Amino acid sequence: MKFRISDYGFMVKKLNSIGIELSNLGIQQDAIFASADTIGFSIKPGTLVVRIRAERDKTSLTLKKKVTTEQSIEHELNISDIGEMTQILENLGLKKTVEIVKQRESARIDSLTYCLDTVNELGCFLEIEVIVEENNEIDKAYAMIMEQAKRLGLGENDIEKSKYDTLVYNNSKKTK
């Protein structure tokens, strides 16, 4: 679950105060590709979206197929040449719709992962995640995340439901 953060320094102090020390994972640069007929950034079930991600010493390509409004199937592989991969995607009829650049710091405590992101054009966000194996574990995971969020001074009003790519895309349309 992702929360909007208004004060990066304050959040780092809050995380440290409950025993969470973040590690700098560096900069992630994502380029998102979708079919030219995708209207806006409204991704409907059945739609394919491709992401090229460059971070540290790794570059990957991820194919995401939206199954429902909440779920997607993902396939990922490492690539060695971003330029060539971009040319392949464009020749397949996909176009680059948005680029996201973020600085990520993270920590894992027990089953919870904390990621503090500073996203160009958007600001700061804290993601708190827990992996669930079964659908019947979702409510328990939600409760665990909200309990930690409350300890950090965050609540329901701070939740950001949109993905970074959608937020950056919408933000770029506002500024044009």
C-alpha positions in Angstrom: 0.0 0.0 0.0 1.3 3.4 -0.9 1.0 6.6 1.2 1.8 10.2 0.2 4.4 11.8 2.4 4.7 15.5 2.8 8.0 15.6 4.7 10.7 13.2 3.7 13.0 14.0 6.7 10.2 13.7 9.2 9.3 10.2 7.8 12.9 9.0 8.0 13.0 10.0 11.6 9.6 8.3 12.3 10.9 5.1 10.6 14.1 5.2 12.6 12.2 5.7 15.9 10.3 2.4 15.4 13.5 0.5 14.5 13.4 0.7 10.7 16.8 1.6 9.1 16.5 2.2 5.4 19.1 1.1 2.8 19.6 3.1 -0.3 18.7 1.1 -3.4 19.7 3.9 -5.8 17.8 5.3 -8.7 15.2 3.3 -10.7 14.4 4.6 -14.2 11.3 3.2 -15.8 10.0 3.6 -19.3 6.5 2.5 -19.9 5.3 1.3 -23.3 1.7 0.7 -24.4 -0.2 0.2 -27.6 -0.7 3.4 -29.6 -4.5 3.0 -29.3 -4.4 3.1 -25.5 -6.5 6.1 -24.6 -4.8 8.3 -22.0 -3.5 6.0 -19.3 -6.7 4.0 -18.8 -5.5 0.4 -18.8 -8.4 -2.0 -19.2 -8.3 -5.7 -18.5 -6.7 -7.5 -21.4 -4.3 -4.6 -22.2 -0.6 -5.3 -22.4 1.9 -2.8 -20.9 5.7 -3.2 -21.1 8.2 -1.6 -18.7 11.9 -1.2 -19.2 13.6 -0.7 -15.8 17.2 0.4 -15.3 18.6 0.2 -11.8 22.1 -0.1 -10.5 23.8 -2.8 -12.6 20.6 -4.5 -13.9 18.2 -3.7 -16.7 14.9 -5.6 -17.1 11.9 -5.8 -19.3 8.5 -6.6 -17.7 5.4 -7.5 -19.6 2.2 -6.9 -17.7 -1.2 -8.1 -18.8 -4.1 -6.6 -16.9 -6.4 -9.4 -15.9 -8.8 -7.4 -13.7 -8.8 -3.8 -12.5 -6.8 -5.0 -9.5 -4.7 -7.9 -10.9 -2.1 -8.4 -13.6 0.1 -11.3 -14.9 3.7 -10.3 -15.1 6.7 -11.8 -17.0 10.2 -10.4 -16.5 13.6 -10.9 -18.0 17.0 -9.2 -17.9 18.1 -7.3 -21.0 21.4 -5.9 -22.0 20.6 -3.1 -24.5 17.9 -0.5 -23.7 18.2 1.2 -27.1 17.7 -2.0 -29.1 14.8 -3.1 -26.9 13.1 0.3 -27.3 13.4 -0.1 -31.1 11.9 -3.6 -30.9 9.0 -2.4 -28.8 8.3 0.6 -31.1 8.5 -1.7 -34.2 5.9 -3.9 -32.5 3.6 -0.9 -32.4 4.1 0.1 -28.8 4.9 3.7 -27.9 6.6 5.1 -24.8 3.9 6.7 -22.8 5.7 7.8 -19.7 9.1 7.8 -17.9 9.4 7.5 -14.1 12.6 8.3 -12.2 12.7 7.5 -8.5 15.2 7.3 -5.7 14.3 4.3 -3.5 15.3 3.3 0.0 14.0 0.2 1.6 14.0 -2.1 4.6 12.4 -5.4 5.4 11.3 -6.2 8.9 9.7 -9.7 9.4 7.0 -10.0 6.7 6.8 -6.3 6.0 8.7 -4.4 3.3 9.0 -0.6 3.6 10.0 1.5 0.5 10.6 5.2 0.8 10.4 6.7 -2.7 11.2 10.1 -4.0 9.6 10.3 -7.5 10.6 13.1 -9.9 7.6 15.4 -10.6 5.5 13.8 -7.8 7.3 14.0 -4.4 7.7 11.4 -1.6 5.8 8.2 -0.9 6.1 5.3 1.5 5.0 1.9 0.4 4.4 -0.8 3.0 3.9 -4.2 1.5 3.3 -7.8 2.7 3.2 -10.7 0.3 0.1 -12.9 0.7 -0.2 -16.4 -0.6 -4.0 -16.7 -0.5 -6.8 -14.3 -1.1 -8.2 -15.0 2.3 -5.0 -13.4 3.8 -5.7 -10.0 2.2 -7.7 -8.6 5.1 -5.1 -9.6 7.7 -2.3 -8.1 5.5 -4.3 -4.8 5.2 -4.7 -4.7 9.0 -0.9 -5.2 9.5 -0.1 -2.5 7.0 -2.6 0.0 8.5 -1.3 -0.8 12.0 2.3 0.2 10.9 1.0 3.2 9.0 -0.7 4.4 12.2 2.5 4.1 14.1 4.1 6.4 11.5 1.3 8.9 11.7 -0.3 7.9 8.5 -4.0 7.0 7.9 -6.6 6.3 5.2 -6.5 9.9 3.9 -2.8 9.5 3.0 -3.3 6.4 0.8 -2.4 6.9 -2.8 -4.2 4.3 -4.9 -2.8 5.2 -8.3 0.4 3.7 -9.7 3.4 6.0 -10.3 3.1 5.7 -14.0 -0.5 6.9 -13.9 0.4 9.7 -11.6 3.3 10.9 -13.7 1.2 10.6 -16.9 -1.7 12.6 -15.4 0.8 15.2 -14.0 2.4 15.7 -17.4 -1.0 16.3 -19.0 -1.8 19.0 -16.4 1.5 20.9 -17.1 1.0 21.0 -20.9 
